[in-house]
Each structure stands twice: as structure tokens, then as C-alpha cells.
Amino acid sequence: MAPRLIALLACQEISPEEGGAVTLSRVVSSLSMSSFPTSVGGHLFIRVADLAADQVVQLELRDGGREAIIGSAQWDVHEASARDLHDFTVALDVNIPGPATIQARILIDGEVIGWTNFDIHLLPELR
């Protein structure tokens, strides 16, 4: 069975709960900024299923307009069972020079299994 991306969410805070559950606070898909350049902080929550025994999970953050990788993270997963869910979290602090679409991509052993886009733009009243 091929690995599957179950969740890739940006939020302000991630709180672990008893029993293995997690609470995500203020989940977002876009941000409105008052000025640029700016720094964007927060968290990414990633949930992957159906990993094989030993695989590498990788996150790439890409600035779509500049076609540049602006952040990355990597995790080595060992002795995974195909029925296991694996959660990963990342604290973000990314410098954004201007309005952008940031693509967060998840790769397993170098192959993209999913992605999502986050739009960062100027507040509508300031455009």
C-alpha cells in the first residue's frame, strides 16, 4: 500500500491531548498582512498513513512566485506498520518579502505524496 497524506494544516497552536489526540487552534489557509516584508509564524500539523518499515518523510516549503524552497524539515521513520498513523509537527518562522502563495509539499523517500497552498496577501483595505 502506498503512503497517504491524511492532513497538512497550518494553525497558530497545536495542543496534545490525553489518549494521543491533538487540538489545532486557529487553522488557516490564507493570511492577510498589514505590510511587507513580514515574518510569518505558526505551526504545521502533518498526518501520514501507510508508511512502510523504514522511510524518510520530508516537508518542503516553496514560494510559488520565486520558485524557491524557503524552508524544509525531515524525519526518519523506522519500523513503521502499514496500519499506523504518523503525526509530525513543525514550528514556522518564515520571512516573506511580499504577497505570495506558499506551497507546503510532503515527500516520502523523495516522491511527492501531497501538498497544499497557503496565500499570504496584503489586507484588502491596503491594496
Secondary structure as UniProt FT lines:
FT   STRAND          4..11
FT   STRAND          13..16
FT   HELIX           18..20
FT   STRAND          22..25
FT   STRAND          30..33
FT   STRAND          38..49
FT   STRAND          55..63
FT   TURN            64..67
FT   STRAND          68..77
FT   TURN            82..83
FT   STRAND          85..96
FT   STRAND          100..108
FT   TURN            109..110
FT   STRAND          111..122
FT   HELIX           124..126
//
